[in-house]
Amino acid sequence: MTGGPREEYELRPAGGASRIDYAAELNPQQLEVAMAGGGPLLVIAGAGSGKTRTLTYRVARLVETGVPPGAILLLTFTNKASSEMLARAETLLGGAVSAVGGTFHHAGHLALRRHGHVVGLPRNFTIADRDDAEDLLGECMEEQAAATDKRFPKPQVVLDMISMAANTLEPMKEVVTRRYPMHLDLLQELETWQGTYAARKMDLGIVDFDDLLTLWLRAMDQDAEVRSEFQRRFAYVMVDEYQDTNLLQAKIVDHLAAAHRNLMVVGDDAQSIYSFRGANFANIIKFNERYPDAKMFKLEINYRSSPEILALANASIEHNSQQYAKKLVSEQPPGPLPKLVPLERPDEQAAYLAQRIRDLENEGIDLDQIAVLYRSHYLSMELQLELSRRGIPFEIRSGIRFFEQAHIKDASSYLRIAANPMDELAWKRALRLLPKVGKATAAKIWAAVSKSKDPLGELSKKKLPAPKAAAAGMEDLARTMQAVLAQKDKPSAQLEAVLAGGFRTLLHDTYENANSRILDLETLAAYATRFQDTSQFLAELALYSNAVEPDTTGLPPERRLVLSTIHQAKGLEWQAVFVPWLVEGRFPDARALGEGSDEEERRLFYVAVTRARRHLELTYPLFAREGQYPSLRQRPSRFIEELPSRLVMLVHVNRAWGPAPRPEADVDPDDTDRWMDGKSPYDE
């Protein structure tokens, strides 16, 4: 029936007496968040401040006041996080809580099952996993690859570019220019593959992981009814770890909250460290610009770290200009001052770390409660070697063991061929790295060269059974091997020759994180300088690649020291944390500084130190190899120089076999007053 008189009637939450004593369960800061009313809310939750607990009680409070659980949407970065929060809320309330919780992608999947037709998806669309997506993109690239002799990156690298463009809402040209400049000459092809791949997915009724968000946003952008339905259904939207959201996710959240504006975002700007994955720091730091009426809350009471560790963390992060100022306050008893430990060289730093880890273990701290956190995986090489020598069991959270990585084995195969031209396995491994050379072709080439008394000499001949498309790669291999042979029994120079001979390009074509892998090989080249001949070096690699795990009979499987990049360690905590390699260029990372800002690097340092509950040690070598220079004096990280000296205990390391050289004579007198309130690290 249309026409006639109308009136509005508001249905209010039922309310009622609370069964939860919020004031007894939460600290005053947490209580304020849990009891807050509607509207946009920004919660800056410091490290170890009970963020999860606060969110749980917030959900419980909303349900108690009569908000239907199904009208609450909780978006997190792992399904486990949302499940735990909702399970705790159910425990508090004594019954099921049917709020919708999960990752952005989980929510996007549910949305597209209902509204995918708006953007052209069939009801029965399927989700392609990463391997399937790479295969499909590879098919899209094949036709063009067959028609040219250009060397193209592998599908997984192109897929990373397409994914970055989707999550940052940037055109491919912008993504390639800023993040993949080595592939800028292929921009036209990349844009073509991006379009072809999208069209093929639609034709096949397939979506990849990124489509779950991009198509969800498109559906809300294009159809007002779809947008309105989501806004009506979810009266309250909460987002955890908001500092890690990208622009795509932020736009989805803004759509969901546009009508009721009951949006609560929780995060810590000081822990925004994932820009390399597309996370947008502006989402949290400029939240008040998008929501001028937002109320801000701060959780600054820390339940994890000692007062001494928090004093150091606070003193470091205050040097960032873009932040919400806060001071973490510890609820833990006083502990030891964080230690600052200069060592002479990288191998001595590794020996110190290993010995201190044993000391802490002897003091009663389990190995799994000790972590070494580093800026980049390549910085763990010397430590992995030292731990293996000493039989200290360790678990690597940042990847696989250094010498077991594919690119390490690939590069060393060139040295193996130079040392033993009849090494069939090394030949086949090196050959399979070449474009258009697969397992069968590599076997044929090996069969041909192995008949000669000079297999390497056969490389320069044109009669090898390789396809024409592989000719350029074969010529590159021949040149590289000549350069390697020219550096006989100089394994460090041989590795540098491999990198210079096209291996660097191969890494960029094969891996999204090519720069990190190049650093691995440069670190390996530095380590190789201590060997007098190539065979000795290769034997050492083989021994550590095939090293038997230390006997851990009687120990639980988790009772191992943790080695991890700081990025992988976010959200975790340990009794004792070591942060090595605190020198300029390593931490902060020179590549990050090249992008124009050290603030995210400082946030990374802040995340590292706030993982420690009671023991924190910061170490760095005074001298280390830099490129062709075997030993250059290292400048301590700016993150050390910025610290007031009263906040750390400076440790002088003496050698049992003799005094460590005191490097004052090697220090530029003009440099000594830069460090920690004008004191040299060697001042008594």
Disulfide bonds with the S-S distance in Angstrom:
none
